[in-house]
Amino acid sequence: MENTTYMELIRQNPQTITSITNPTDELKLLAVNKNGLMLKHIKNPTEKMKQAALANNSRAIEYIENPTEDMMRKAITSSWTNLEYLKNPSATVIKQALNQSGWAIKYVKNPCESLQLLAVSKNYDALKFINEPSEQVQLAAIQHSYEALRYLKEPTAQAERLAIRQNERAIQWINTLTKAKILEFIAINFLVVKFVMKEISIAELQQVLQIELAKESVDEKYVRDFLNYSTIDKKSPIMALDRLLLIDQYGSRTAKRIAVDEKLKLL
């Protein structure tokens, strides 16, 4: 069969290259120009064929042995997922992929802490691809979203506190909840009571509130959350608390000022 006939067949279906015995370089080049993944079926491709394959489909990097730095960078520029096909990517190429998506960390063998930090700074849930992240990595992820806590099998105490401070819902991803932890979390974020009121007594809650509200450094949100908290359960013990009286008796000047401001809003 003449070369021109083969060329026409390849134009119609690049897969044809796999059934041609000893195809010419011209046919090989045409095949990868039409479908870069045909590089898989070409032995000893020329530089021109490799470049053409990559230009057509960046995933063709999988079939290039010892790709150059430029080739790797082009492949990653097209898609960070191509990192999966690079056996020995340089640090620059890895960072390029991570700058696109933190999920790229799953294709990095034994990533150092700096790469882990870069990953979670892009996507907090990249944590699910990191084994035994350091506290610094945990905190960096949670700083972006409290939901990062769900991907930590063994969060540090500081990581738990940071997540709770951000959102009371983080408590649902804390596996071991002792009485001491519950009271500590209420001291950090009053709204935690929505999830733990059945686990503590009203006396224990009052004790925490007396300590927290007495602080001059008490957070304004904490005081407002305490004053404005409501629940559909009208029989909840917390609804019987005289909150303004509690602040009047134990609150710092800061807490009392915020309470006055809240009362004025109601006028």
PyMOL commands that set and color helices and strands:
alter all, ss='L'
color gray80, all
select helices_A, chain A and resi 3-12+14-19+25-34+36-41+47-56+58-63+69-78+80-85+91-100+102-107+113-122+124-129+135-144+146-151+157-166+168-173+179-188+190-199+202-213+220-228+237-240+243-250+253-266
alter helices_A, ss='H'
color red, helices_A
deselect
rebuild
show_as cartoon
